[in-house]
């Protein structure tokens, strides 16, 4: 393989266009539709590069033409991670149909002893061989239109669908006109969402992502990022002129990646998050989106809304190097323990309740 490694600012406009073209062609026959995910777009990598050090892009060329792009982050010691590890919901090498590669040769060309991932897209066999676990990532298919999706949801979960639509109507009766804005451009609405999300993280005992300045900067950057195939999309549900639920995610030509949903707890009896997701599905279908990717993680609302599941993997790809051995020794046991807890209800439920109790104590409630 002819591989060149670039800093984000060194990538030419022609290379960025070739990268986007590979994603656009991912839905064609013989392609890999999952590669169209916006987390694999050049815009996401470039935005992370403005917020974090060590972001690089390996470009694989054949006969002088780019045929694959591999974004990653690396330390000075050669430890590599997926771009935006911890907030990125889709990772891997973007390529055209039939492209094959050697994982260790790629790592060597990138100056990496190890590459760590936790949301590896399906079909990346050279990386999947080193995966330590595979997990479901639910999606909502709307490529046949919203009415078809809703009809299938009614057939599969009639009570859930009937109850959610009834709550949408009751919300309007109790609080005034319900209005949905699919692509809200008011920065104040984004700040409202981030405030709700931070409070939710603290309330449930989770680490507040927006307490990390780089994630806040990244979210604001992506909110203002617009290109032909890519955009940061802020969707807001209003009742009586007041925002009550919102979601910020990323869209590519055919995929809407769900990322940060939250709502005002004062309206929880109306299930505003579920109402919002149905409105998002309707607008996404009208906008030519094939599916909404709800992201890895077991949540009741995801199980209720999904039509099927993709699979994402986590693990470490290594080559023979002392740094790789040390990194694996530190990271593998932690990941293994966490996944055991997440996969076993008798362990997860007590841990989840303990986190929520700690969250209430910290918030003084």
Order of alpha helices (4+ residues) and beta strands (2+ residues): beta-alpha-alpha-beta-beta-beta-beta-alpha-beta-alpha-beta-alpha-alpha-beta-alpha-alpha-beta-beta-beta-alpha-beta-alpha-beta-alpha-alpha
